[in-house]
Amino acid sequence: MQTHTRSPAPEGVTATEELPLLYFKPGCPWCNEAAAFLDGHCIPCRRVDVTHDSAGLARLKKISPQAKVPTLDWHGEVLADFGIDELVPFLRSKNLRLEGV
């Protein structure tokens, strides 16, 4: 069983706001695969639908030189336009244990 501990959120910041951001588009098979992988490994993240969130799309374009999805913003470290083959080592670099991978 995976256990993750987090320090409390800074004052005025909710725990949800501290979560990594997954930028996605509904119906995108790569986005669905990334979300299912994160969910299946109990890795929480906030999801930003760039087709309906213009501010989210603007943030995506600001953090990445492209607007392709999925893009994961892990507290300022960005993994853009990725598949599971790129996601696994990225998550492992965050010291996350991924069972069965």
C-alpha positions in Angstrom: 0.0 0.0 0.0 1.3 3.5 -0.9 1.5 6.1 1.7 2.1 9.8 0.9 2.5 12.5 3.6 2.1 16.1 2.8 2.8 19.1 4.9 -0.2 21.3 5.6 -1.2 23.8 3.0 0.1 27.4 3.5 -2.4 29.7 5.0 -5.0 30.8 2.4 -4.1 27.8 0.1 -6.4 24.8 0.1 -5.1 21.3 -0.2 -6.7 21.0 -3.6 -4.8 24.0 -4.9 -1.5 22.3 -3.9 -2.2 19.3 -6.2 -0.4 18.9 -9.5 -2.4 20.1 -12.5 -3.3 17.8 -15.4 -4.3 19.8 -18.5 -6.6 17.8 -20.7 -9.2 17.9 -23.4 -12.3 15.7 -23.2 -12.3 12.8 -25.6 -8.5 12.9 -26.0 -7.4 9.2 -25.7 -3.9 10.1 -24.4 -5.6 12.4 -21.7 -8.0 9.6 -20.8 -5.1 7.1 -20.5 -3.1 9.6 -18.3 -6.0 10.3 -16.0 -6.8 6.6 -15.7 -3.2 5.8 -14.9 -3.1 8.6 -12.2 -6.4 7.4 -10.7 -5.3 3.8 -10.8 -2.2 4.6 -8.8 -4.1 6.9 -6.4 -2.2 10.0 -7.5 -4.4 13.0 -6.9 -4.3 16.0 -9.3 -6.5 18.9 -10.3 -7.8 18.5 -13.8 -8.0 21.5 -16.1 -10.2 21.1 -19.2 -8.6 23.5 -21.6 -11.6 23.4 -24.0 -13.8 25.1 -21.4 -11.3 26.9 -19.2 -9.8 29.8 -21.1 -7.7 30.9 -18.1 -6.5 27.3 -17.8 -5.5 27.3 -21.5 -3.6 30.6 -21.0 -1.7 29.0 -18.0 -0.9 26.0 -20.2 0.5 28.2 -22.9 2.5 30.1 -20.3 4.2 27.1 -18.8 4.7 25.2 -22.0 5.8 26.4 -25.4 2.9 24.4 -26.9 -0.7 23.8 -26.1 -0.8 20.0 -26.5 -2.3 17.8 -24.0 -2.0 15.9 -21.8 0.4 18.2 -19.9 1.2 17.7 -16.2 2.4 20.6 -14.1 4.0 19.0 -11.0 4.6 22.1 -8.8 6.4 23.9 -11.5 8.0 20.9 -13.3 6.2 20.4 -16.6 5.7 17.2 -18.5 4.1 18.1 -21.8 2.4 16.1 -24.6 3.2 12.8 -22.9 2.3 9.1 -22.9 2.5 6.6 -20.2 6.1 5.7 -21.2 7.1 9.3 -20.3 4.8 9.6 -17.3 6.2 6.6 -15.4 9.8 7.8 -15.1 8.5 11.4 -14.4 6.4 10.1 -11.5 9.3 7.9 -10.2 11.5 11.0 -10.2 9.0 12.4 -7.7 9.8 9.4 -5.5 6.4 7.8 -6.1 6.2 4.1 -5.9 4.2 2.7 -8.8 3.0 -0.9 -8.1 2.8 -3.2 -11.1 4.6 -0.9 -13.5 
